[in-house]
Amino acid sequence: MAEQPENLHLKLIHIYNGCFSKNLNFPEIVTCLQAVIPGVAVHLHGEFIHCHAPLDAQNDERNPVRTLAETFAGIKVIDPRQRKRMTPPLPGEVEYEKRRLLNTSRQPWGILYDAEAFLEIYNALLPGEDKGMHVLHLAVTNQLFGTWDTGDLRYHARTSIYGIPCIISTTGLVEAPAKSRTYYQSRQMGLAYETLEDHFQGEFLVHDDRRLTEVMKGYVMQALFYCLGGDPFCSDPNCRLYNAHWQHELLHAQLNAPYELCPLHTAMLKIVRA
C-alpha cells in the first residue's frame, strides 16, 4: 500500500516532447495536469536533450554532441541476455547516435538502451538547482529502454523510468507490456505483422496509436505521484497508477476502469490540493 506523500512542495512541472508522434496531444496533457494539481505551473518544451544541451553539428568541440553520441552508443544493449557490454562502441554506432541526436524533426527508434544509464545521462544534463522534488521534469521520448531482471537474467523493455527526471517511452508503451498469449501463438505460426495487427485490432497499443493521449495521462499521473511521494504505482488494477505488465491490463487501467484513481490515491491528491 502506498504511503501518504511526504513532499507537498511541488511548484513547477516541465514536460518535454521528444516522441515525434502526431497522435499525442501535449496541450491536452498540460490541461489535464493543471486540473489535477491546480496552482502548479506546467510548461511544455521540445525534446529534452535539445533543451538542456543545445547541439551544433558544425563544431563538436563547443558542444556535447560527440560525447553524448559516444555515451548513448555505450549503453546500447547488444544482447538482452548480456548484463554489460563487453566491447567499445563501433564508429558507425557513434555516428548513428550523432545523427539521431541532431535530428530535430524525427528520431528513429528500435535500439534498446540500459534504462538506469539512460536516466543518468538525462539527469546529468539538468542544472543542480532543478533537481529538487519541488520541480517535476517529465521527458517523453520515443526511444526504448529496459532494465535487467535478476530473475531470468535478461533485459526487459520498460514503459517508464521514475527519477530525476521522469522518463516515459511511447515505444515502451507499445513494446513493453506483453500482448495476449493467443497473439504470440499466432505469431509463431508465421502470420505477417500486418495480418496480426488487423486480427487483434484494438487489443493492444500500436505505434502512434490514436488512444495514446488518454493512456499517457495515466503515466503522467504516475510521474506526478512519484514526485509527490516517491511511489508511482498502485496495486489496484482499476487505478491509473497500476503497474501494468500486460497490454490488456494497461488498456483497462487507462481507458476502461470504473474510476481514474483508487480511494487511497484520491485521498492523497486531496491532501496535495488542500
N, C-alpha and C positions, 0 to 999 in steps of 0.2 A: 504494500500500500504506500502511495506517495505521501511524503510529509508536506506540511504547510510551507509555503515559500518563506525563506529566510531573508531574501533580498527584495525589498519592495521599492527600490530606489531607481528603477529604470526610467530614464529621461529621454532616450533617443534611440530610434531604430533606423539603421541603414540597410536598404535592400539593394543588391547588385544583380543586374540582369546579364547573365553570361550563358544563357541556354539557347539563344538564337531560334526560338520557337514562335511560330505565328499564332499558335493557339493558346499561349499562356498570357493572360491579361494581367499585367502587373499593376496598372492603376486600380483594378478591382481588388487585387491582393492588398494594396495600400489602404483602400477604403475599408476592407474587412478588418485590418489591424486597428485602424483608427476607431472603429466601432467597438472592437473587443476591449481595447485599453485606451479610452479617451484621455486626452491630456498629454499623451506621449507623442512627440513629434516623429513622423515617419518620412524618410527621404528616400527617393528612388534614384539609383545611379546606373551607369553602364557596367560593363564587365569588371569584376573585382580587381584583377591584376592591372588592367589599364588605368583604373582609378588610383591605385596606390604605387604603381611602378611604371610611369609612362615610358613606353618603349619606342626606340628610334632605330629603324633598320639601317640607317646610314652610318651610325657611329657607335659600335658596340662598347667602346671604351668609356663613353659618357652615360651609359645606361646599363641596366642589369640583364638585357635580353640574352646574352651569351651564357651568363651564369645561370639564369633561370632555365634556359633550354637544357643545359647540362644536368641541372638538378632534377628536372622532370624526367629526363631520359634515364637518370639513375634510379628512379623509384618505379619505373615500369616493371610490372610483374611479367616475367618471361615465361615462367611455368607455374601454374596455380598450386602445384604440389612442392614448390621450392620456396622456403621461407625467405631467403636472402639471395639477391642476385650475386652471382659469383664472378661475373666479368664486367669490365667497364663499358659504358655505352659506346656504340659504334658511331663514327662521324655522321652516318646517314640518319641515325636516330636523333642526334642532336640537331641536325638541320631540319628534320621533321618538326621537332618541338619549337624551333625558332620560327618556322613558317606559321605554325599553329598560333603561337603567342602573338605574332604580328598581325594576324588576320582579324580585322575588326568587324567584318560583315557576317562571317560564319566560321565555325571551327569544327573540323572532323572529330568524330568520337569512335571508340572501338577498342582503344588501348585501356587495359586495366592498370590502375596505379595503386600503390600501397596507401590506404586511407590515412593512417597516422602520419606518414611522411607528407602526404598531400596537405593535411591540416597544418603541419609545421611550416610549410612553405608560405601558406596564406597568412599564418599568424605572424611570421617574421616581417611581413610587409606592412603590418599595422603599426602606426605610431604608438609609443608606450602609453600615452595618456588616453588612448582609445581602447585600451584592453581591459578596462574595469567592467563590472557587471552592470554599471549604470548605462552602458551602451550595448545594444544588440547589433552586431554585424551579421547579416544573413546573406550569404553568397549562393546564388542559384547558378548551377553550371550544367553543361551537357556532357562533361567528362565523367568517366566511370571509375569508381574506386572500390576497393574491397579490403576486408580485414582477414587476418589469419585466424583460422579456427583450430584451437588446440585439440579439439575432439577428433576430427577426421583429418587433421594435418593438411589443410589446403586453404587457399584463399576463396572467399565468397564475396560476390558483389553486394554492395550496400546502397540503400536509398539516401542515406544522410550520415553526416558526422556532426556531433554536437560538441562544441568547444568555443574557442575564440579565434576565428569567427565560427558560426554555424554554417555548414555547407550542405546543400540539398542537390542531388543529381537527378535531372529529369530522365537521363538514360537509366539511372539506377531504379527509378520508379517502374520502368518497363522491364528491365533485365533482372533485378534482384529478387523480388517476391516470386516464388515458384508458381507456375501455371498448374492446371489440373493434371492428374495422372493420365487421364484419357488423352490429353493433348500430347504428352510425351510418348505415349504408346502409339499414337497416330504418326508422330514424327519418326519414330523408329521404323515405321512401315515404309518410309521413304517419300511421304507426301511433300509436295513443294510448300515453301513458306507461305506463298500467296493463297494456296488452297487451304492451308491450316487456318490462316487469318480469317478467311471467309467463313469457314465451317464453325469456328469458335468465336465469331464476331460478337464483341461486347463483353466477353467473359474475362478479358484481361486488357490492360493498357497497351497501346501500341505507340510508336514514336509519333510525336506531335498530335497526340490524342485530343479530341475535342473536349474531353472531360478533365483535361489537365489542370485548368484553373481551379476547379472545385476541389480536386484532390490536393492540390498544392496548399490550399487554405489550411488543411489539417496538419500538414508537415510544417507550415509556418507557425501554427499553434504549438507544435512540439518544441520548436526552437524558442518560442516565447516562454514556455514553461521551464525549459532548461535554464534560460537566463534568470528567471524569477526564483526558481527553487532548486535547480540542479538535476531534476529528473524529468526528461522529456516524455516518458512513456507511462502508459496505464494498462492494467491487466483486463479492463473491461472491453470486450470486443465491439461494444456499441459506442465507445468513446473515440473521438478523433485522435486521441493520443495513443491509441492502441498500436503496439509494435507488430505490424502485420508481416508474416513470413510467407503468406500465400496471396496470390492476386485476388482471390475471392474474398479474403479477409480484408484486404486493402479497400476494395470497392465497397464492401459492406460498411466498414467504419467511416469512410469518407463520403459515400453517396446515399446509402440506403438505411442507415441506422435510425432508430426512433428518436434520438436526441444527438446533439453535437458534442456535448461534454457530459461525463458522468456526474452524479451528485457531488462527489468529492471535489472534482476539479472545477465544477460550477461554483462551489462554496469558496474555493481558493481564489477564484477570479473575483468574487465579490469583495474579498479582503483587499485585493490589489486595487480595485476601483474605489474603495472607501476613502 
